[in-house]
């Protein structure tokens, strides 16, 4: 009986992931802009008493992340820039793999999206 319990426990531990990907810290992506110039976009993730929080800083300023979800190696969140009728919301879906996150960024209400890759900077 003891041997079979140990075998089952060993099997379960071997098939379950030991930990999810670590997303906390600073991440930087380079984004091509007008005239072929590149700009840095910085992502900051941290855990607080409210759960996972974060911000995105780029040429348009800094925006707080909302609707953040992190499950396994997938992170999703939104960032809204501007106010009222002039606001634009960007939806991010990223896959964390080691020291990089591959994002697909979509602008809500428009059929526009782009891919970008952020690398850990700390």
Secondary structure, DSSP 8 states (H G I E B T S, - for coil): -HHHHHHHHHHHHHHS-SS-----EEEEEEEE-GGG-EEEEEEEEEEETTEEEEEEEETTEEEEEEEEEEETTEEEEEEEES-GGG-EEEEEEEEEETTEEEEEEEETTSS-EEEEEEEE--
